[in-house]
Amino acid sequence: MSDFVCDNLKAGRNGHLTIGGCDCLELAREFGTPLYVMDEETVRRNCRLYVDSIRKSYDGYGLALYASKALCTIAMLKVADSEGMGIDVCSGGELFTALRAGIDPSRIYFHGNNKTPGELESAIDAGVRRIVADNALEVDRISTIATAKGRTARISLRIKPGIEAHTHDFVRTGQIDSKFGVAIETGEAIELAARAASLPGVKLVGIHCHIGSQIFDVDPFLEAAQVMMDFIAAVRERTGETLEELNLGGGFGIRYIDEHDPVDFGAYIGAIAQAVRAKCAEHGLPVPYICMEPGRSIVASAGITLYTVGAVKTIPGIRTYVAVDGGMFENPRYALYDSPYDAVLADRPLAPRTAPITIAGKCCESGDLIQENLWMPECRPGDILAVLATGAYNYSMAGNYNRNTRPAMVLCKDGKARTIVRRETFDDLVRNDVVPADLQEHPGHPARASGQE
């Protein structure tokens, strides 16, 4: 078993933390901190796991889609594409990035619960393989846009299967009380399926569900697959149409801390295959084309974030704050979800953990924390601290709060690191600022003009 929660991390001959064969202290010196670091081989290995599992469990009759919301950069999409993954996008910006990366539109699925007319038009113009429609308004808009262009958009419907996964409330998406999709229980889903099957410019070919994120139990996935197959049978009975595609989403948990026990993805896919085939036999249905959308489980464990330690403040009897040069502007997940992380010191990653600390960011917010009560070795100003398993939803959710600049990202392989996202500059922060003409001509405050300030 690895000494770290991510098995791609090692202590090198000099005792320093390494990832992708690169010394983390050297990475910090060369590229600065904060720094997102990704291990290319781990990303590729995880992609192959899903691609190979579909080949094995479904005779290749399906497609694993990289959920690009987890980490969307041109380089990362190119890696996923080169390993045989399709790409799942959920905004116009992600679609633009995928097209700029050279992804074949016939391997792109477009999601989102409130796609704008402009985004729908872009997806139809690009010829994406599937638009996953979230609601009745969206289906009608797709019909209108596609008909006006003389096209037929092949769509799936996002269905709420009524499954509650045991995860954080903010990342549960399959139950009836969710902003995503249409519910089976209320009859809304079957009515929308019937409507979609009758509209011009639209071809209803499948259904989609996603029950949540960071799930460690196979049973909710199995139950969702069974409910969805029953719904396909109901659609056939209502409309006479046999839907050809079943997209079961993603949400597979990864190991952030020692206590986490992730599902074996290959075993999960095999179990789902058996459940789908059993339902096909029960309803006399052909086996559908299967899609799934791993994101976190592709990139989370492949990434770490390097920080430089600044002030260390010990409040006797209360806690020790270890401040770093990042924070909620480049990793808001603890502030949002209380997301657990492990961390190590890059120059002594195997040092005994002697006391609990709180890792604090540099933003002007009391809640700007990356982790609390984490047992660590003594931390000193200037230490390089590595927070582990940050490859998913860190860069993707980063912003510029307090006008902080977003970090650079490097991709490591065989001891070499290449920049795949440049570090933002202060000029980047003001690039889109506009000063109206009347403010440009403003002479300034009278006190300043008179030298009295």
FENBELTA-V972206 format. One record per pair of residues at least 12 apart in sequence whose C-alpha atoms are under 6 Angstrom apart, sorted by sequence separation. I is the first residue (numbers start at 0). GAP is how many residues later the second one is. D is the distance in Angstrom with one decimal. If there is no record, write none. Layout:
I GAP D
I GAP D
This chain:
161 12 5.7
162 12 5.1
310 12 5.4
358 12 5.3
408 12 4.9
160 13 5.8
161 13 4.3
309 13 5.3
357 13 5.7
407 13 5.2
159 14 4.9
161 14 5.5
308 14 5.9
309 14 5.5
357 14 4.2
407 14 4.8
308 15 4.6
357 15 5.6
407 15 3.9
307 16 5.6
356 16 5.1
406 16 4.9
306 17 5.9
307 17 5.9
355 17 4.8
356 17 5.3
355 18 4.9
405 18 5.5
19 19 5.2
355 19 4.0
404 19 5.2
64 20 5.4
67 20 5.8
87 20 5.8
89 20 5.5
107 20 5.3
108 20 5.9
354 20 5.1
63 21 5.5
64 21 4.2
65 21 4.9
66 21 4.8
67 21 5.9
85 21 4.8
86 21 4.9
87 21 4.8
88 21 5.0
89 21 4.3
107 21 5.6
108 21 4.8
109 21 4.8
110 21 5.2
112 21 5.3
159 21 5.8
354 21 5.8
64 22 4.8
65 22 5.7
88 22 5.9
89 22 4.8
104 22 5.9
105 22 5.3
106 22 5.9
108 22 5.9
109 22 5.9
158 22 5.1
159 22 5.6
352 22 5.4
353 22 5.9
64 23 5.6
104 23 4.5
105 23 4.4
131 23 5.7
132 23 6.0
157 23 4.7
158 23 5.1
159 23 4.8
352 23 4.2
353 23 5.2
129 24 5.6
130 24 4.8
131 24 4.7
132 24 4.9
133 24 5.1
352 24 4.4
129 25 5.3
131 25 5.5
351 25 5.8
73 27 5.0
91 27 5.3
326 34 3.7
325 35 5.4
326 35 5.8
173 36 5.8
214 36 5.9
320 36 6.0
322 36 5.9
333 36 5.6
173 37 3.8
205 37 5.1
213 37 5.4
214 37 5.2
215 37 5.3
319 37 5.1
320 37 4.9
321 37 5.0
322 37 4.6
323 37 5.5
324 37 5.9
172 38 4.9
204 38 5.1
205 38 5.8
212 38 3.8
213 38 5.4
214 38 4.6
321 38 5.8
322 38 5.7
345 38 5.5
172 39 5.0
204 39 5.6
205 39 4.4
206 39 5.4
207 39 4.5
208 39 5.3
209 39 4.6
211 39 5.4
213 39 3.7
344 39 5.9
345 39 5.8
171 40 4.2
205 40 5.7
207 40 5.9
208 40 5.7
327 40 5.4
344 40 4.6
170 41 5.3
343 41 5.9
344 41 6.0
170 42 5.6
245 42 6.0
249 42 5.9
343 42 5.4
244 43 4.9
246 43 5.8
248 43 4.7
249 43 4.5
253 43 5.9
342 43 5.5
243 44 5.0
244 44 4.6
245 44 5.1
246 44 4.4
247 44 5.2
248 44 4.7
249 44 4.8
342 44 4.3
246 45 5.6
342 45 5.6
215 46 5.3
341 46 5.7
133 47 4.7
215 47 5.6
155 48 5.9
151 49 4.2
152 49 4.9
153 49 4.7
154 49 5.1
155 49 5.9
158 49 5.9
150 50 6.0
151 50 5.2
154 50 6.0
155 50 4.4
156 50 4.8
157 50 4.7
158 50 5.2
221 50 5.9
155 51 4.7
156 51 5.9
157 51 5.6
146 54 4.7
145 55 5.1
142 57 6.0
142 58 4.8
142 59 5.5
330 63 4.8
112 67 5.7
329 68 4.3
328 69 5.4
310 70 6.0
328 70 5.1
309 71 4.7
328 71 5.8
308 72 5.0
328 72 5.5
308 73 5.2
307 74 5.7
308 74 5.2
307 75 5.8
307 76 4.7
306 77 5.5
306 78 5.1
305 79 5.7
305 80 4.6
304 81 5.6
304 82 5.3
303 83 5.7
303 84 4.7
255 85 5.5
256 85 5.8
303 85 5.4
302 86 5.3
303 86 5.0
302 87 5.0
300 88 4.3
302 88 3.9
299 89 5.1
301 89 5.8
299 90 5.5
299 91 3.9
298 92 5.1
299 92 4.4
298 93 5.7
295 96 5.3
52 213 5.7
56 213 5.4
69 225 5.3
66 226 5.4
69 226 5.8
61 227 5.0
63 227 5.7
65 227 5.7
66 227 5.7
60 228 5.6
61 228 4.4
62 228 4.9
63 228 5.2
64 228 4.7
65 228 5.6
66 228 4.4
61 229 5.5
65 229 5.5
45 252 5.2
42 255 5.7
42 256 5.7
41 260 5.4
38 263 5.1
37 264 5.5
37 265 4.4
36 266 5.4
36 267 5.3
35 269 4.6
34 270 5.5
34 271 5.1
33 272 5.5
33 273 4.7
32 274 5.3
33 292 5.8
5 295 5.7
70 321 5.7
69 322 4.7
69 323 4.9
70 325 5.5
16 329 4.9
15 330 5.6
15 331 4.5
15 332 5.9
16 332 6.0
34 372 5.4
36 372 5.7
38 372 5.9
39 372 5.8
33 373 5.6
34 373 5.5
35 373 4.5
36 373 5.1
37 373 4.8
38 373 5.0
39 373 5.7
34 374 6.0
19 392 5.1
19 393 4.8
20 393 5.4
21 393 4.6
19 394 5.8
20 394 4.0
19 395 5.9
